[in-house]
Amino acid sequence: MSETLVRNQARPVTPLGILVEKLETILKMTQDATVRGEIADALKQAYQLAAGIDPYLEAVSTQESPALAALAKKTREEPWSKRFSDRATVRQLEQEMLSGHLEGQTLKMFVCMSGAKNILEIGMFTGYSALAMAEALPEDGRVVACEVDEYVANFAASCFQESPHGSKISIEVAPALETLRKLAKAGESFDLVFIDADKKEYIDYFKLLLDTNLLAPNGFICVDNTLLQGQPYLPPEQQTPNGEAIAQFNRVVADDPRVEQVLLPLRDGLTIIRRV
């Protein structure tokens, strides 16, 4: 395997991906002749069940467009760790932040099913989810994408130029809460909101959307990473600050009488919320 391929190989960041990695490690241990055969067989079957789910889901789901595939490839090939090695006080960007094929196709389905025309994305990264949703919009639809990092905003904009749907996307480069307040003040309203940004600000995004008219009366909120590597349901000592923030967010949403929601075990968790 080439050095480039190893460098660009994504690390597991979903509960299922982490489980597969741990099962693979245990399975290698069972190669020792002292391990009972039935234990090794059971572990092998557990590994095959877990490892096969995501590849199978992707194989039988509608394939991504050439523009989305090109964007994903460009994101994987970008040397994020080298480019931002000096950013001690800024979020570390990495290819694992990409929404990806399965979640992108899910968001496209939600756009079609909801009939959304105005979409707000809080946290864009290199633009995969924004472009996926734009592909499902009618010609007069639009995506307003919030991104705090100017480099990735320009990275995404260059990718959007390669798609006939890229013109539906406008990028706001600023801290997300600042952009949300500006949009609310301008009287903007959105049919669908996708949140995938600073986990510690999820509760603030949620409250601002509901306390203003940013979320249309019949609108939906989709929230990414609401399982965050399994941390929200693991013991507190195994939670990072982001894991604790997501656990608190999930509880706030569950306790809010203004909404109803469902948390789907898609990749790293995707919560669908609607105002009741």
PyMOL commands that set and color helices and strands:
alter all, ss='L'
color gray80, all
select helices_A, chain A and resi 3-8+15-29+37-60+66-77+80-83+95-97+101-114+128-136+150-160+166-168+176-185+199-211+228-233+236-238+241-255
alter helices_A, ss='H'
color red, helices_A
select strands_A, chain A and resi 118-122+142-147+169-173+190-195+215-224+259-264+270-275
alter strands_A, ss='S'
color yellow, strands_A
deselect
rebuild
show_as cartoon
